[in-house]
Structure formats: structure tokens, C-alpha cells
Amino acid sequence: MKEEQVYLGRDEIPRQWYNIHADMPKKLDPPLHPGTQQPAKPEDFAAIFPEPLIEQEVSLEQWIPIPQDVLDVLALWRPTPLIRARHLEAALNTPAQIWFKYEGVSPAGSHKPNTAVAQAYFNKIAGTKRLATETGAGQWGSALSFACCKFGLECKVYMVKVSYHQKPYRRSLMHLWGAQVVPSPSRDTQTGRSILEKDPECPGSLGIAISEAIEDTVTHPGTKYSLGSVLNHVCLHQTVIGLETKEQFRRAGVKPDILIGCCGGGSNFAGFVFPFAGEKIRGESDYQLVGVEPAACPTMTRGEFRYDFGDTAGMTPLMPMFTLGHDFMPPGIHAGGLRYHGMAPLVSELVREEIIEARSVKQLPTFEAAVIFARTEGIVPAPESAHAIRVAIDEAIKAREEKTPKVIAFCLSGHGFLDLASYDAYFAGKLQDYEYVPQTTSS
Ligand SMILES: *Cc1c(COP(=O)(O)O)cnc(C)c1O
């Protein structure tokens, strides 16, 4: 019998990250400075990012070594298991094989610590004392708090005020790992104070929180800023997911036909599929690679490819990417981690080159898929990850109808133990499907 759960040893974590940019025939257009709108130079980023991360951001090296100190922390939970979803296959009566790579075993319960640990490390060796960041629902804030705790850095998290009050447990995790968390808009920055003066009840937004974290960074010596998705170096750090998956499939003697991941800013999907996309670009093998986004925030399937800001306030550099416009306000779907107006430039470019395809799914069918998965495989998925499950199930049903024994693989980016209120709302019939309504955008 072939292996059904493929575990690698602690000493088998990949030693290098894979940089897909090196293999892409068309290189990305450079980011533009937010003020001058001219191509940004690496030194323009020096105020907010440490040197080693800026180098990785613009690197065209195919492989970048993972420092031993990073490997030592990743080894607390990596390599993560690749598991065959036999019970789900049986329930769907499909001839397809369904496999998932489970990133929910990390300390924060998602893939995000893969980059948080690397970012904290490179900041530490560059002399940074303190990191500032923003968080929406708290997944990124908790991942970075953990990473800062491991490397002895202070951590300040600006958490969108509605989530600060509605999602107390991720806030508790950040406290547990020693971070300072404030509801955003806060009294700690000029940006926050001026917003609160006009509207003391302002619920906050990710855009406001980013603006506060950047202001905090440039006004505190020894402080740098950290971002949990979208950027090239974040996608790079996440490639441990796909590199392990490739080795696990090799050991199981199985070749995946289709690989699926959910997309917010694109980082877990990038990490999962880039090593396979590289084989495809180099003409070594073929795979179907599918990024799944919410129909309520359909960046790749309905957005435009153009330069746009990474934040709402227009403080970040402009990046060439699929975007719904930086002033797009996504509806309050429960997959909070997928409510982002843009998409990683690397993922965007690979969609344009048709190496990767994009699909969107609605909220109710997504929760339906999550419940099927929880009732068959036993794991409660994060609502974000459930978008990938929906497409995996759709593909398995298609394989049944077409009688094709395909091998389907998806990235289970996180568990849903801190999202149970969303499941309650789903069972109470309080969730709805949203249609995307294009907004008129400036710039
Ligand atoms: C943050 C998050 C996402 C979305 O972020 P990406 O950068 O697109 O990966 C997906 N799943 C989980 C569990 C998350 O926490």
C-alpha cells in the first residue's frame, strides 16, 4: 500500500527557498515611489525594511539559502504533513485522489509564521529592535508576535478596531507572545489621532492600520515595518510549503495533476504552487495550478492589471498587479484574510502568462465545502482555506462525472478553531452570498 500520510523528518526541511522570479522569462516591472511615481530604488525601502529583505525582494537568484537559525524555529512544526483525504474521497464517491498539505499545525495555526520567522530573523541580524505591523482579523499579527518572541524583538500591532473587539482570541494570542496590541485607529499616531478627532467611533480598516504602522516605523528609531503577504520576499519564504509537497509526492510515488490554493494577497498559494510552476515554465512537467478567491473580492477574475498602491491611504509603493482599486471596500465576508484589493505581483504576472489560472467562489458554497471537509476528515478549516476545498471538491465531482482518476492537491492554509463564530453564523443562516459591484476608482 502506498503511503497515505507523508511525514518528512525534522532534518528534511528545505535548506533553500525557491525564487520563481529567476525562472520567469518576463521580469516584473519595478515598484514605483508613491510620491514621485518614478521607479523606486532599493534604498527607497531602507526606512521601512532591513537590507537583507530588500535584497530578497529584488533578487534574481534561483535559490536563496535558509539560515540555520530560521530552520531551527521552523523545525518546531515543520515539515508539515501531506495527507490523503480518503474519507472525503469516499463521501464524494470519486475516482480522484485528494491530498492536502496541512499548514494549520504551526503555532499560530496558519502558514503565516513561515515568513514571520524569516522576517524577524533578518531584522534581528540587521540590528532592528522593534517591528510594527497591522493586522485585520489577527492571523498575521499573531504570527509576527510569535516570531518576534523567538528572536527577542519588540512587536507593536495595530489591529483594526472592529476585529479587536469582535475577535478577542487572536488578540489574546498576541499578548501571550508578548506583543503590544492597540485598536486602530489609535491615539499612538498622528494618523490615528486625526481620524479619531473627526470620528471617535471609527471602526478602522486595514488601510488605516497600515498607515499607522508605517508612521510608527518612520517615527521610532530601531523600528522596521513588516508585511504578511503580497511582496516577493513573502512569497519566497512560503515556498517551503511547495518544496516539501513536491518531495512528499515523490516519496508517495504520486504525481499531482492539479494544485489549488486560496488567495488573499497570494502568499500561501504562491508558496504551495511556485515550485511546480517553475517546472512548468522550464518545460519539465505540466500541472494545472488554480488560485481561488472570494466572489465578493474577485481581484484576479474581475480586477484590472495595473499599477496600484498596496494600501488604502496610498503610502506604499505602487506595484504592477491585479487590483480592484486601492479604495475598494470588500464586503464583510467571514474569510477576513481574503479581503484584500490587490494580488501579489508575481502571482498576477503568472496569471497573465497563463501559467496559473484563477477562479472565484461564493461564500455559502465555500462554507458548505468546509462543513463537508470537517465532517469527513475531522479538521475544521479556516474559512479562507475553505475556498481551496470548494474547488478541490468541484474537481473531484467533475472527475467522477468524467470517470478520470485525477490527483487533486490543495493547501489547507490554516485551521478554523478561532473562526467558530463564523460557523455559528453559517448554521444560524446569517451568512449570505455577495455579488461584486465594480466601484469607480481614483488613479
Ligand atoms: C492570511 C490567510 C490567508 C490569505 O493570505 P495569503 O497571503 O493569500 O495566503 C489564507 N489562509 C489563512 C489561514 C490565512 O491566515
The ligand as a Tripos MOL2 file, in Angstrom:
@<TRIPOS>MOLECULE
LIG
   15    15     1     0     0
SMALL
NO_CHARGES

@<TRIPOS>ATOM
      1 C1         -3.9770   35.2360    5.8600 C.3       1 LIG1
      2 C2         -4.5200   33.9390    5.4470 C.ar      1 LIG1
      3 C3         -4.8000   33.6380    4.0820 C.ar      1 LIG1
      4 C4         -4.6340   34.6350    2.9670 C.3       1 LIG1
      5 O1         -3.3650   35.1480    2.7790 O.3       1 LIG1
      6 P1         -2.4490   34.7780    1.5330 P.3       1 LIG1
      7 O2         -1.3380   35.7480    1.6030 O.co2     1 LIG1
      8 O3         -3.2700   34.9120    0.2930 O.co2     1 LIG1
      9 O4         -2.0060   33.3850    1.7330 O.co2     1 LIG1
     10 C5         -5.2580   32.3810    3.7650 C.ar      1 LIG1
     11 N1         -5.4730   31.4490    4.7120 N.ar      1 LIG1
     12 C6         -5.2290   31.6970    6.0230 C.ar      1 LIG1
     13 C7         -5.4900   30.6100    7.0170 C.3       1 LIG1
     14 C8         -4.7440   32.9490    6.4310 C.ar      1 LIG1
     15 O5         -4.4900   33.1810    7.7300 O.3       1 LIG1
@<TRIPOS>BOND
     1     1     2 1
     2     2     3 ar
     3     2    14 ar
     4     3     4 1
     5     3    10 ar
     6     4     5 1
     7     5     6 1
     8     6     7 2
     9     6     8 1
    10     6     9 1
    11    10    11 ar
    12    11    12 ar
    13    12    13 1
    14    12    14 ar
    15    14    15 1
@<TRIPOS>SUBSTRUCTURE
     1 LIG1         1 GROUP 0 **** ****
